[in-house]
């Protein structure tokens, strides 16, 4: 704004000066004055004649403040003053609060408020059980029932996953294993077919399990078979018959594992089944087998004597070679099985009794046997052929094995592990991978891999087992169980002191027919039968149709259960004699050497029901045989094994208290002992009044319990039976207590009864410890061997065993009683040789172990 001033009344001549009064807002003085100085322009006055001219001056100034601005400044000044006053007030308030907070009454009020809040929260906490808490602590939200239900759904009949059904997965496994095995003429150990080992190991890893492989040197005596030849020579040494020793369309040689290179020419003798009774009959008629080749006819039904034992006896009798064949003509349902005549069944022989020997088919051996055309003597009338013929002919036998390698061949066991959250014990499932042929579909491994595949799906759903579950692919099983022996004896990879709840063995070729065959420790019988009730089987299944369907109360339903199938078959019979029946399986190592309750499961061949005959270790057994002969054309038997074994392992892992029923076990043992007393009553009766030396029993529990000085043998038997009866009774109480402990783990409690959970946890740990060590308490210890004055043996169970085989001393009774003497084996042996002192020692020792067990169960 420009201001101009003009003074016209001045009488003197001088410059007029104008000094404006500027008022600016607070805080803007410097800027206002600066603007004023810069805009000020002073011009000197000029005089003209007679008048004075005055030019206006221009100034740049800030405008005067308005009323609102003045009011705003006043308000701001007042606010600043108020803030200063408020700060003083705040300081006073804090001081007053601190004084109040220091008062005891205020502290108590706050404390009681916090306590009241906590009590309010705890009052409405849900009641929980120890079992549920334990799973939640480990992030598991699936119950035991959830896991079982999900597994049965996932592995169910026709269940589809990734566009394939369960049956299609099984078919794929069988096809793959057949294809891989066909790349080698034999598959006895890992080095025979490394691709097979790699395939199993790769799939174990792809399922997400921790996988380890353990390799061991194979025995030098186990070499790869190359060929076998057989020729019939006439009396002039000319070849009268020269068959191709093998199975049509297959290159697998006819051999026995642990065989030896040989080329022999000798006379031959037919010795029927090669039993001790047959040799005795030959001796009766002065027929000598010394330096001769013996021809043996074997029978699949006779399981009391093995090929290895027959070869050992022949060697002991002086034979120079053995030819063995099977005759299937007596089997049912073989009229259309012409290929059976070509089937060759391979096996292994004892390493310490090696003898040139080969298996052949009946078709190969028949022309040779037909030369034995002489009329048989009456004692041989029940034989298929007479022992010798009237025409002097000889047989040439050649067996060839590969030379022993510079470096020992390797066998490899593959182990996959699924870690549990308790980690107190393991559940192990095993299947053998090796075979003597090139056409084996490895049904056991197909079942094993399907169980693992479905377990992987459970893990993806959030499942973690309580206990570790391990899966083992055994190698070298057919060759005297060398793979499992070496693995379990390797303390660097296997801890023999670690508890194993159970070993489940998928036996041999797993599916060989329609008859469910189960061998199991009696403690697991109840679990097996109960589990079978949850396994479905369609009534349209080929295997079910062969059963009699009388009194079927489920005719309106399309499904039955494995338990009902089992009941119709043989009243759900389980073999509890864990001796002879499992002697050729891995189960015997776990049961008799490691002290682990074992289960052996398979579908075995039933000639009366099945449409074909199973020939062990033959290329005749194949995937095509399973499907085309309608043994398991719908693969439902394979599927039932998957569901049955998979659910068994889940139950053994998921149940907090181990699923044993000790009453069944001790009741069975009592029955075994009573059978022994009955079978050996003559010998035991003769010893009844025999005095027992004090030095044998002086420090024993049985002597203290008798409480008499002059102990007789009959007193020992009476006291032993008394203890056995008490143990059976106590085991029933123990089982009830275990059920109670399991129930209490599932009992819900409010938070303030936490000590109840601690009590149940302690009971649970003690109970499981007793159960997991029960079988081990029935093993021989170092002090026991010292007392018996015997060398340590590999199999050291005092209940189960297999009598020692010695071909020089073996009798026919040895084979006749082989099954019966699979229980209380050592006691039987001492009684049979009439060793009174050793019999007493075994009674004393077994009594000691049972008394210890009875004490633990109280």
Residue pairs with C-beta under 8 A, 6 or more apart in sequence:
1 61
1 63
2 56
2 58
2 59
3 18
3 20
3 59
4 56
4 57
4 58
5 16
5 18
5 56
5 57
6 54
6 56
7 16
7 54
8 54
10 16
10 52
13 45
13 47
13 52
14 45
15 44
15 45
16 45
16 54
18 57
20 59
20 61
22 32
22 33
22 36
22 61
22 62
23 64
23 65
24 32
24 62
24 65
25 62
25 65
25 69
25 73
26 73
28 62
32 61
32 62
35 60
35 61
35 62
36 59
36 60
36 61
38 60
39 58
39 59
39 60
40 57
40 59
41 57
41 58
42 57
43 55
43 57
45 52
45 54
46 53
100 106
101 107
122 751
122 752
125 750
125 751
127 748
127 749
127 750
128 748
128 749
129 745
129 746
129 747
129 748
129 749
129 757
130 744
130 745
130 747
130 757
130 760
130 761
130 764
131 656
131 745
131 746
132 143
132 746
132 748
133 757
134 421
134 656
135 141
135 142
135 143
135 421
138 421
138 464
139 462
139 464
140 421
140 462
140 463
140 464
141 462
142 150
142 461
142 462
142 463
144 654
144 655
147 458
147 463
147 650
147 654
148 534
148 647
148 650
148 651
148 654
150 458
150 461
150 463
151 454
151 455
151 458
151 643
151 646
151 647
151 650
152 534
152 535
152 643
152 647
153 159
154 161
154 454
154 457
154 458
155 166
155 450
155 451
155 454
155 639
155 642
155 643
155 646
156 166
156 536
156 643
157 166
157 167
157 536
157 538
157 636
157 639
158 165
158 166
158 167
159 165
159 166
161 169
161 457
164 172
166 450
166 639
166 642
167 634
167 635
167 636
167 639
169 450
169 453
170 446
170 447
170 450
170 635
170 638
170 639
170 642
171 635
173 442
173 445
173 446
173 449
173 450
174 441
174 442
174 443
174 446
174 623
174 626
175 441
175 623
176 199
177 196
177 199
177 440
177 441
177 442
177 445
177 446
178 439
178 440
178 441
178 622
178 623
180 193
180 195
180 196
180 199
181 187
181 193
181 196
181 435
181 437
181 438
181 439
181 440
181 441
181 442
182 438
182 439
183 193
183 195
183 438
184 192
184 193
184 196
184 438
185 251
185 252
185 253
185 438
186 192
186 224
186 225
186 252
186 253
186 255
186 435
186 436
186 437
186 438
187 193
187 196
187 433
187 434
187 435
187 436
187 437
187 438
187 440
188 222
188 224
188 257
188 434
188 435
188 436
188 476
188 478
188 479
189 218
189 222
189 409
189 410
189 411
189 412
189 434
189 475
189 476
189 479
189 483
190 196
190 197
190 215
190 410
190 411
190 412
190 475
191 218
191 409
191 410
191 411
192 224
196 433
197 213
197 412
197 414
197 433
197 475
200 414
200 433
200 445
200 473
201 211
201 213
201 414
203 449
203 452
204 211
204 414
204 416
204 452
204 471
204 473
205 211
205 416
207 416
207 452
207 453
207 455
207 456
208 456
208 459
209 416
209 417
209 418
209 452
209 456
209 471
210 416
210 417
210 418
210 419
211 414
211 415
211 416
211 417
212 414
212 415
212 416
212 417
212 493
213 412
213 413
213 414
213 415
214 412
214 413
214 414
214 415
214 487
214 490
214 493
215 410
215 411
215 412
216 410
216 411
216 412
216 413
216 483
216 486
216 487
216 490
217 408
217 409
217 410
218 408
218 409
218 410
218 411
218 476
218 482
219 258
219 351
219 482
220 404
220 408
221 258
221 351
221 354
222 257
222 258
222 409
222 479
222 482
223 401
223 402
223 403
223 404
224 401
224 402
224 409
225 253
225 255
225 257
225 259
225 399
225 400
225 401
225 402
226 253
226 400
226 401
226 402
227 245
227 253
227 398
227 399
227 400
228 245
228 246
228 253
228 254
228 255
228 358
228 397
228 398
228 399
228 400
229 242
229 245
229 396
229 397
229 398
230 242
230 243
230 245
230 323
230 358
230 360
230 364
230 368
230 395
230 396
230 397
230 398
231 239
231 241
231 242
231 395
231 396
232 239
232 240
232 241
232 242
232 367
232 368
232 371
232 393
232 394
232 395
232 396
233 239
233 240
233 265
233 393
233 394
233 395
233 396
234 240
234 393
235 391
235 392
235 393
237 394
240 393
241 367
241 368
243 364
243 367
245 253
245 254
245 358
245 360
245 364
246 252
246 253
246 254
246 344
247 342
247 343
247 344
247 361
247 618
247 619
247 620
248 339
248 342
250 437
250 438
250 439
250 619
251 438
252 436
252 437
252 438
252 439
252 619
254 344
254 346
254 358
254 359
254 360
255 346
255 358
255 359
255 399
255 401
255 436
256 307
256 311
256 346
256 347
256 348
256 349
256 357
256 358
256 359
257 346
257 347
257 348
257 349
257 436
257 478
257 479
257 480
258 348
258 349
258 350
258 351
258 354
258 479
258 480
259 349
259 354
259 356
259 357
259 358
259 399
259 401
260 354
260 355
260 356
260 399
260 401
261 399
261 400
261 401
262 321
262 356
262 397
262 398
262 399
263 396
263 397
263 398
263 399
264 293
264 320
264 321
264 356
264 396
264 397
264 398
265 394
265 395
265 396
265 397
266 291
266 292
266 293
266 320
266 321
266 394
266 395
266 397
267 292
267 293
267 392
267 393
267 394
267 395
268 292
268 293
268 294
268 295
268 323
268 368
268 393
268 394
268 395
269 282
269 287
269 289
269 292
269 293
269 294
269 295
269 387
269 388
270 294
270 295
270 297
270 369
270 372
270 383
270 384
270 385
270 386
270 387
270 388
271 278
271 279
271 282
271 289
271 294
271 295
271 296
271 314
271 387
272 278
272 296
272 297
272 383
272 384
273 296
273 297
273 298
273 299
273 302
273 305
274 294
274 296
274 298
274 305
274 310
274 313
274 314
274 324
275 305
275 812
275 815
276 313
276 810
276 811
276 812
276 814
276 815
277 812
279 289
279 313
279 317
280 812
281 379
281 380
282 288
282 289
282 387
284 379
285 377
285 379
285 387
287 387
287 388
288 318
289 314
289 317
289 318
289 319
290 317
290 318
290 319
291 318
291 319
291 320
292 319
292 320
293 319
293 320
293 321
293 322
293 323
293 395
293 397
294 314
294 319
294 321
294 322
294 323
295 323
295 324
295 325
295 365
295 368
295 369
296 310
296 314
296 322
296 323
296 324
296 325
297 324
297 325
297 326
297 327
297 384
298 307
298 310
298 324
298 325
298 326
298 345
299 326
299 327
300 326
300 328
300 331
300 613
300 614
300 616
303 580
303 581
304 580
304 815
304 816
304 818
304 819
305 815
306 347
306 584
307 324
307 347
307 348
307 349
307 359
308 347
308 348
308 349
308 350
308 353
309 805
309 807
309 810
310 322
310 324
311 322
311 349
311 350
311 353
311 355
311 357
312 349
312 350
312 353
312 355
312 805
312 807
313 807
313 810
314 322
314 355
314 357
315 353
315 354
315 355
315 807
316 353
316 807
316 808
319 355
320 355
320 356
321 355
321 356
321 357
321 397
322 355
322 356
322 357
322 358
323 357
323 358
323 359
323 360
323 365
323 395
323 397
324 357
324 358
324 359
324 360
325 359
325 360
325 361
325 362
325 364
325 365
326 343
326 345
326 361
326 362
326 615
327 362
327 384
328 334
328 337
328 340
328 341
328 343
328 362
328 613
328 615
329 362
331 607
331 613
332 607
332 608
333 607
333 610
333 611
333 612
333 613
334 340
334 612
334 613
337 612
337 613
339 620
340 613
340 615
340 620
341 361
341 362
341 363
342 361
342 363
342 620
343 361
343 615
343 618
343 619
343 620
344 359
344 360
344 361
344 618
344 619
345 359
345 615
345 616
345 617
345 618
346 359
346 436
346 437
346 617
346 618
347 359
347 436
347 478
347 616
347 617
348 478
348 479
348 480
349 355
349 357
350 480
351 480
353 807
356 397
356 399
357 399
358 397
358 399
368 395
369 384
369 385
371 389
371 391
371 393
372 385
372 386
372 387
372 388
372 389
373 389
373 390
374 386
374 388
374 389
374 390
375 386
376 383
376 385
376 386
377 386
380 386
380 387
411 434
411 475
411 476
411 482
411 483
411 486
412 475
413 472
413 473
413 474
413 475
413 483
413 484
413 486
413 487
414 433
414 472
414 473
414 475
415 470
415 471
415 472
415 473
416 452
416 470
416 471
417 468
417 469
417 470
417 471
418 455
418 459
418 465
418 468
418 469
418 470
418 471
419 464
419 468
420 464
420 465
420 466
420 467
420 468
420 469
420 653
421 464
421 465
421 466
422 466
422 467
423 467
423 468
424 467
424 499
424 768
424 772
425 467
425 468
425 498
425 499
425 500
425 501
425 658
425 768
425 772
426 467
426 468
426 469
426 470
426 498
426 499
426 500
426 501
427 467
427 468
427 469
427 470
427 500
427 501
427 502
427 504
427 649
427 652
427 653
428 469
428 470
428 471
428 472
428 500
428 502
428 503
428 504
428 590
429 448
429 451
429 469
429 470
429 471
429 472
429 504
429 506
429 645
429 649
430 471
430 472
430 473
430 474
430 484
430 503
430 504
430 505
430 506
430 586
431 442
431 444
431 445
431 447
431 448
431 472
431 473
431 474
431 505
431 506
431 510
432 444
432 474
432 475
432 477
432 478
432 508
432 586
433 442
433 445
433 473
433 474
433 475
433 477
434 474
434 475
434 476
434 477
434 478
434 479
434 483
435 442
435 478
435 617
436 478
436 617
437 617
437 618
437 619
437 621
438 619
439 619
439 621
439 622
440 509
440 621
440 622
441 622
441 623
441 626
443 509
443 510
443 511
443 626
443 638
444 506
444 507
444 508
444 509
444 510
445 473
446 510
446 638
447 506
447 510
447 638
447 641
447 642
447 645
448 471
448 473
448 506
450 638
450 642
451 471
451 642
451 645
451 646
451 649
452 471
454 642
454 646
455 469
455 646
465 650
465 653
465 654
466 653
466 654
466 655
466 656
467 501
467 652
467 653
468 653
469 649
469 653
472 487
474 483
474 484
474 487
474 586
475 483
476 482
476 483
476 484
476 486
477 483
477 484
477 585
477 586
478 617
481 584
481 585
481 586
481 588
481 589
484 586
484 589
485 589
487 493
487 494
488 494
488 496
488 589
488 590
488 593
488 594
496 594
499 772
499 773
500 590
500 594
500 596
501 597
501 652
501 653
501 658
501 772
502 521
502 524
502 596
502 597
502 598
502 599
502 652
503 586
503 587
503 590
503 591
503 596
503 597
503 598
503 599
504 598
504 599
504 601
504 645
504 648
504 649
505 582
505 585
505 586
505 587
505 590
505 598
505 599
505 600
505 601
506 601
506 602
506 641
506 645
507 517
507 519
507 585
507 587
507 600
507 601
507 602
508 585
508 602
508 616
509 602
509 614
509 616
509 621
510 602
510 603
510 638
510 641
511 602
511 603
511 626
511 631
511 632
511 637
511 638
511 641
512 602
512 603
512 604
512 605
512 614
512 621
512 631
513 603
513 604
513 605
513 606
513 609
513 610
513 614
513 631
514 542
514 543
514 546
514 603
514 606
514 609
514 610
514 631
514 632
514 637
515 569
515 570
515 603
515 604
515 605
515 606
515 609
515 610
516 562
516 565
516 566
516 569
516 601
516 603
517 575
517 601
517 602
517 603
517 604
518 528
518 574
518 575
518 599
518 600
518 601
519 574
519 575
519 576
519 577
519 578
519 581
519 582
519 587
519 598
519 599
519 600
520 528
520 574
520 575
520 576
520 578
520 597
520 598
520 599
520 600
521 576
521 578
521 591
521 597
521 598
521 599
521 665
521 775
522 576
522 661
522 664
522 665
522 667
522 668
523 597
523 660
523 661
523 662
523 664
523 665
523 774
523 775
524 597
524 599
524 659
524 660
524 661
525 574
525 576
525 661
525 664
526 659
526 661
526 664
527 648
527 651
527 652
527 659
527 661
528 574
528 599
528 648
529 563
529 566
529 572
529 574
531 644
531 647
531 648
531 651
532 561
532 562
532 563
532 566
532 572
532 644
533 561
533 562
533 563
534 561
534 647
535 561
535 562
535 563
535 640
535 643
535 644
535 647
536 559
536 560
536 561
536 562
536 643
537 543
537 544
537 559
537 560
537 561
537 562
537 565
537 636
537 640
538 544
538 558
538 559
538 560
538 636
539 545
539 554
539 557
539 558
539 559
539 560
540 558
541 634
541 636
541 637
542 630
542 632
542 633
542 634
542 636
543 565
543 603
543 632
543 636
543 637
544 560
544 565
546 609
546 610
547 565
547 568
547 569
547 609
548 568
549 568
552 560
554 560
554 564
562 640
562 643
562 644
563 572
566 572
575 581
576 668
577 800
577 819
577 822
577 823
578 587
578 588
578 591
578 592
578 598
578 800
578 822
579 588
579 592
579 800
579 801
579 802
579 819
579 821
579 822
579 823
579 825
580 802
580 818
580 819
580 822
581 600
581 819
581 822
582 588
582 591
582 598
582 600
583 802
585 600
587 598
587 599
587 600
588 795
588 802
590 596
590 598
591 597
591 598
591 775
591 797
591 800
592 795
592 796
592 797
592 800
592 801
593 794
593 795
593 796
595 775
595 776
595 778
595 779
595 797
596 775
597 660
597 775
599 648
601 641
601 644
601 645
603 632
603 637
603 641
604 614
605 613
605 614
607 613
610 631
611 629
611 630
611 631
612 625
612 629
612 631
614 621
614 631
615 621
625 631
626 632
626 633
627 633
631 637
632 638
651 659
652 658
652 659
655 742
656 742
656 745
656 764
656 768
657 738
657 739
657 741
657 742
657 745
657 764
657 767
657 768
657 771
658 768
658 771
658 772
660 738
660 771
660 774
661 735
662 731
662 734
662 735
662 771
662 774
662 857
663 728
663 731
663 732
663 734
663 735
665 731
666 724
666 727
666 728
666 731
667 728
667 731
669 724
669 799
669 823
670 724
670 725
670 727
670 728
672 799
672 823
672 824
673 720
673 721
673 724
673 824
675 820
675 823
676 823
676 824
676 827
676 828
676 831
677 684
677 717
679 820
680 828
680 831
680 832
683 831
683 834
684 713
684 717
684 831
687 713
687 714
687 836
687 839
688 712
688 713
688 714
688 717
689 712
689 713
689 714
690 712
690 713
690 836
691 710
691 711
691 712
691 713
692 711
692 712
692 713
692 715
692 716
692 840
693 837
694 703
694 711
696 837
696 840
696 841
696 844
697 703
697 711
697 716
697 840
697 844
700 844
700 847
700 848
701 847
701 848
701 851
702 716
702 719
702 720
702 723
702 843
702 844
702 847
702 848
703 711
705 719
705 723
705 851
706 715
706 716
706 719
708 715
713 836
713 840
716 840
716 843
716 844
717 843
719 847
720 843
720 846
720 847
723 847
723 850
723 851
723 854
724 850
726 854
727 850
727 853
727 854
727 857
730 854
730 857
730 858
731 857
733 857
734 857
737 767
738 767
738 771
741 760
741 763
741 764
741 767
744 760
744 763
745 760
745 764
747 756
747 760
749 756
749 757
770 856
770 857
774 853
774 856
777 849
777 852
777 853
777 856
778 797
778 798
778 799
778 849
778 853
779 796
779 797
779 798
780 792
780 793
780 796
780 797
780 798
780 845
782 792
784 845
785 791
785 792
787 841
787 845
788 838
788 841
788 842
788 845
795 801
795 802
798 824
798 826
798 842
798 845
798 846
798 849
799 823
799 824
800 822
800 823
800 825
801 822
801 823
801 825
801 826
802 818
802 822
802 825
803 814
803 818
803 821
803 825
803 828
803 829
804 829
805 814
817 828
820 828
821 828
821 829
824 846
826 842
827 839
827 842
827 843
827 846
830 838
830 839
830 841
830 842
831 839
